Each structure stands twice: as C-alpha cells, then as structure tokens.
Amino acid sequence: MYLLVVNPTSGGGKGAKVATAVRNELEILKLGYRELVGSSGESAQALLREAIDRGGIDAVIVVGGDGMINHVLQILANTEIPLLPIAAGTGNDFVRTLGIPMGINALKLLSHSPAEAIDLGRVNGRFFANIVSTGFDSLVNERANRMKMKNRIKYNLAMVIELPLFRPKRYQIEIDGKHFYSEAMLIAIGNGQSYGGGMRVCPGANLQDGTLDLMILEPVSKLEFLRVFPKVYKGTHINHPKVKILKGKEISVNATAVAYADGERIGQLPIQVDSLKNSIYTWINNG
C-alpha cells in the first residue's frame, strides 16, 4: 500500500491540480494507495507518523513543494520507507537534484526502478535535503515571507529592495574542527545542489558522498553581485575569485544573522550542520 501525502496549497494551488493527476495515474497503474491531506506541514507530520506506526506502507508519495518534503523528511529519515516526491511547488529543487521526472511520470519509478539510499543534512537537529543558507538570501526570504503575494515575483521584488540596504557580515566558521573567520555576503551549505527554483548554488554537491559543500560568497560590489548572480543558475558562479567552495562532514556557522533550510526558517545563528550518510531512501537518476 502506498501513502499519498498532499499539500493542495503548494505552488499557489498547483498542488491540488497535480494531486488529481496523481490519483488518476495511480488508478491507471493499478497501485493501491491511501491519502493524507494535511492543512499544514505540522499536521501532515502527525498524520504521517500515525500511518507509519500502523505499518504496511511500501512508499510515501509526496505531492507538494520543498517545504512539504522537508516536513515529511522529519518523519521518514532513518526508516526504510522510500520517499517519492512529485513536484508541485514553486522551486521543486529536491526533484531537480534527484534528476527524476517532474510530473506524474515519476510514478512509474515505483514499479520500474529500485529506491536508493541518499544522504540528508541536519541543522540544529532538523533534517534537510538540499541547502542551508544564511546571509543575503535569508534576508530576502524574510522580506518575501512578509509580502501577501503568492508567486515568485515577491522574491525578485524582495531582492531589489534588500540589495541596496545589505551589508556583508563577519562569520565565525568551523569545518571538521578547523576554525576561521570570513566576511561574506552569502553562505550556503549543500547536501544537494540547488535552491530557489534551480539556483545551483552548490553545483558539486553529491547526495551520496557523505559530505556537505560549503559555498562562501565573499564581499563584492552591488553591481558585481548583479553581474555574477545570473551565473548561479548554471553553477558557473563558483569560478568567480570571490566564491570559495569547501567540503566537510560537520560545519558550524555563527554571526548575527538568520538561517533557512529547504526554504523553511531555522532561526537565528549559530547553526550546527552535519551530514548523515544513507539516511533516507528515494529515487535518484545518477546518469
């Protein structure tokens, strides 16, 4: 029996439409399922935990965005129940990193391909799939979350407002026991590669290598930031002399700043981040 977890409000209502298509496809494929609909990530977690306790679940199919997937990770981590994400959010970066189909074609993986173990990250005790970040992008998230708009335009508008006001911060960083300080505009710690709807901020991150990628953007002028920013969609920003990439298993970061993970607010620094090898089963395209 498959468990279908739906966030109908994800992607500005896209979740409800995708869920209808998923139900139809599951019927066509003759795959038995039971559905959970949570009014929030927290309620979905509670329902999922109860369902898992009852047993008999072959896999959990999540229709929603990266935020809903993040909530489901908190329950499925360190179990043997596979997670199949069906993209229905704004960014859908976990599906991008996995390299599996974006739509209902992903359901065919249930019977045609085996699930594999991948790593998760953990920040201050909370699991995450893709990116933990702090700095300019977190301030943009903070402002965007206060806006009433429901589409991605609010993030672009928030960035335009924040950039003239932004000042780099001095961060205290520890990676695998080595301490250093760095002035930075942005720090990203990647278990996966992208966030923000395809921004490959940590393009070399690998979900199965047991390590995290630490990306540090040292201070640049506002004009230089705007020039370099578009390169993040191809991951070529890492060639800029002010971008540093390090790898490690345990990373801590401290400053007067806020952190986000998979688009979810973690809160004020400090943050302690570590890599958890083979922590969840899912489908991944290694080709």
C-alpha positions as a printed Julia matrix, in Angstrom:
287×3 Matrix{Float64}:
  0.0    0.0     0.0
  1.3    3.45   -0.95
  0.68   6.52    1.15
 -0.15   9.73   -0.73
  0.6   12.96    1.15
 -0.78  16.1    -0.48
 -0.28  19.8     0.11
 -3.12  21.24   -2.0
 -1.99  24.84   -1.49
  1.6   24.38   -2.71
  2.64  26.35   -5.78
 -0.29  28.73   -5.38
 -2.82  25.91   -5.72
 -0.8   23.78   -8.12
 -0.69  21.03   -5.51
 -4.43  20.33   -5.79
 -4.27  20.04   -9.59
 -1.22  17.78   -9.56
 -2.79  15.62   -6.86
 -5.8   14.96   -9.11
 -3.5   13.84  -11.91
 -1.54  11.64   -9.48
 -4.71   9.92   -8.24
 -5.78   9.22  -11.82
 -2.36   7.83  -12.71
 -2.26   5.6    -9.64
 -5.61   4.15  -10.72
 -4.3    3.55  -14.25
 -1.18   1.86  -12.88
 -3.37  -0.18  -10.52
 -1.36   0.89   -7.48
 -3.31   0.82   -4.24
 -2.96   3.91   -2.07
 -4.31   5.75    0.93
 -4.3    9.55    1.05
 -3.37  12.01    3.76
 -4.17  15.71    3.38
 -2.6   17.99    5.97
 -3.74  21.57    6.47
 -0.14  22.38    7.4
  3.27  20.75    7.41
  2.89  20.02   11.11
 -0.5   18.34   10.71
  0.84  16.27    7.81
  3.7   15.13   10.04
  1.31  13.99   12.75
 -0.88  12.06   10.29
  2.16  10.5     8.65
  3.61   9.39   11.96
  0.32   7.69   12.87
  0.16   5.94    9.48
  3.73   4.66    9.77
  3.05   3.35   13.26
  0.2    1.29   11.83
  2.59  -0.25    9.28
  2.1   -1.72    5.82
  3.43   1.25    3.84
  5.53   0.45    0.75
  6.44   4.08   -0.04
  5.29   7.63    0.66
  4.35   9.77   -2.35
  4.51  13.49   -1.58
  2.69  15.99   -3.79
  3.93  19.43   -2.87
  6.95  21.68   -2.78
 10.28  21.58   -1.0
  8.69  22.83    2.23
  6.26  19.91    2.45
  9.02  17.47    1.52
 11.12  18.92    4.34
  8.3   18.23    6.82
  7.95  14.65    5.58
 11.71  14.1     5.89
 11.45  14.66    9.63
  9.32  11.5     9.88
 10.83   9.26    7.18
 14.51   9.88    8.0
 16.26   6.76    9.25
 13.4    4.48    8.24
 13.35   2.02    5.35
 10.22   3.55    3.8
 11.09   5.24    0.47
 10.02   8.78   -0.41
  8.83   9.65   -3.93
  8.42  13.43   -4.41
  6.03  14.7    -7.08
  6.9   18.3    -7.9
  4.02  20.69   -7.21
  5.7   23.65   -5.56
  7.36  26.87   -6.59
 11.0   25.77   -6.56
 10.95  21.94   -6.66
 14.68  21.8    -6.02
 14.75  18.38   -4.38
 13.26  16.81   -7.51
 15.75  18.78   -9.64
 18.67  17.47   -7.62
 17.4   13.89   -7.78
 17.11  14.21  -11.56
 13.79  12.34  -11.7
 10.76  13.4   -13.79
  8.95  16.5   -12.58
  5.39  15.32  -13.2
  3.3   12.19  -12.85
  5.79  10.21  -14.94
  7.76   9.91  -11.69
  5.12   7.42  -10.51
  6.45   4.85  -12.96
  9.6    4.67  -10.86
  7.63   2.85   -8.18
  7.47  -0.32  -10.27
 10.34   0.17  -12.75
 13.28   1.29  -10.58
 14.58   0.47   -7.1
 14.86   3.15   -4.45
 18.37   4.04   -3.27
 19.74   5.38   -0.02
 20.85   9.02   -0.08
 22.32  11.35    2.49
 20.48  14.01    4.44
 21.83  17.05    6.17
 20.9   18.03    9.69
 20.85  21.59   11.0
 20.31  22.23   14.7
 18.62  18.84   14.95
 16.34  19.27   11.9
 16.79  17.2     8.73
 17.11  18.89    5.34
 17.53  17.64    1.79
 19.15  20.45   -0.16
 20.55  23.73    1.14
 21.03  25.58    4.4
 21.82  29.24    3.81
 22.41  32.46    5.66
 23.15  36.0     4.54
 21.59  37.99    1.74
 19.21  35.29    0.54
 17.86  34.74    4.06
 17.06  38.44    4.36
 15.27  38.2     1.0
 13.28  35.25    2.34
 12.41  37.17    5.49
 11.07  40.11    3.49
  9.3   37.96    0.9
  7.52  35.98    3.62
  6.01  39.23    4.89
  4.55  40.0     1.47
  0.99  38.96    0.58
  1.84  37.82   -2.97
  1.82  34.05   -3.59
  4.13  33.76   -6.62
  7.86  34.02   -7.19
  7.65  37.68   -8.18
  7.71  38.55   -4.49
 11.23  37.09   -4.17
 12.51  39.2    -7.06
 10.89  42.28   -5.55
 12.31  41.48   -2.11
 15.79  41.13   -3.62
 15.52  44.55   -5.32
 14.51  46.1    -2.0
 17.14  44.35    0.13
 20.22  44.7    -2.06
 20.76  48.47   -1.59
 20.4   48.0     2.18
 22.56  44.92    2.54
 25.95  44.87    4.22
 28.24  41.79    4.4
 28.68  40.11    7.77
 31.65  38.62    9.57
 31.08  34.9    10.14
 32.8   32.51   12.52
 33.03  29.16   10.77
 34.21  25.71   11.82
 34.52  22.86    9.34
 35.59  19.44   10.6
 37.33  21.04   13.58
 39.12  23.81   11.69
 38.15  27.36   12.74
 38.32  30.5    10.64
 36.56  33.83   10.08
 35.21  35.17    6.82
 33.45  38.29    5.63
 30.61  37.1     3.43
 27.5   38.2     1.59
 26.11  34.7     1.48
 26.93  31.28    2.93
 25.29  28.11    1.63
 25.78  24.59    2.94
 24.69  21.99    0.42
 23.66  18.4     0.82
 22.0   18.87   -2.57
 22.83  21.3    -5.33
 20.11  23.91   -5.72
 17.53  26.12   -4.12
 15.24  28.94   -5.18
 13.9   27.15   -8.24
 17.09  25.95   -9.91
 19.83  28.17   -8.49
 22.74  25.7    -8.41
 24.48  27.38   -5.51
 26.43  24.19   -4.63
 26.77  22.55   -8.08
 29.3   19.96   -6.94
 27.23  18.63   -4.05
 26.52  14.91   -4.18
 23.64  13.26   -2.33
 25.58  10.05   -1.8
 29.13  11.11   -0.86
 28.67  11.62    2.89
 29.87  15.22    2.81
 28.49  18.76    2.63
 29.59  21.54    0.3
 30.24  24.93    1.91
 29.9   27.87   -0.51
 31.11  31.27    0.68
 30.49  34.42   -1.35
 32.96  36.99   -0.1
 32.07  40.71   -0.38
 31.68  42.16   -3.87
 30.16  45.42   -5.05
 26.42  45.57   -5.64
 27.0   45.89   -9.38
 29.33  42.88   -9.36
 26.77  40.89   -7.4
 24.12  41.64  -10.03
 26.58  40.65  -12.76
 27.51  37.34  -11.12
 24.06  36.41   -9.81
 22.61  35.0   -13.09
 25.53  32.55  -13.29
 24.19  30.65  -10.28
 21.56  29.01  -12.47
 24.32  27.17  -14.35
 26.58  26.81  -11.32
 29.37  28.78  -13.02
 29.45  31.4   -10.24
 31.94  29.13   -8.47
 34.6   30.28  -10.97
 34.46  33.81   -9.55
 37.52  34.66   -7.39
 35.3   35.75   -4.5
 33.48  32.41   -4.33
 35.02  29.71   -2.13
 33.96  26.06   -2.04
 34.96  23.76    0.82
 33.82  20.25    1.76
 33.23  18.74    5.17
 31.08  16.48    7.31
 30.47  18.85   10.24
 30.09  22.61    9.82
 29.14  25.34   12.28
 28.44  28.98   11.43
 27.89  31.91   13.77
 27.05  35.58   13.25
 24.17  37.95   13.86
 22.05  36.5    11.08
 19.15  34.17   10.21
 19.3   30.74    8.53
 16.89  28.89    6.25
 16.88  25.22    5.2
 14.9   23.95    2.19
 13.02  27.25    2.32
 11.98  26.7     5.96
 13.06  29.2     8.61
 15.56  27.71   11.07
 16.08  30.9    13.05
 18.98  32.89   14.4
 22.53  31.62   14.16
 24.57  29.8    15.41
 23.84  26.72   13.35
 25.42  23.29   13.63
 25.19  21.28   10.41
 26.26  17.7     9.77
 25.97  15.11    7.02
 24.04  11.9     7.71
 25.08   9.11    5.36
 22.34   6.95    3.76
 19.55   8.46    5.87
 16.58   8.09    3.54
 15.5    6.02    0.57
 14.28   7.66   -2.63
 14.69   7.51   -6.4
 17.68   9.18   -8.0
 18.99   9.47  -11.54
 22.75   9.03  -11.39
 23.09   9.26  -15.15
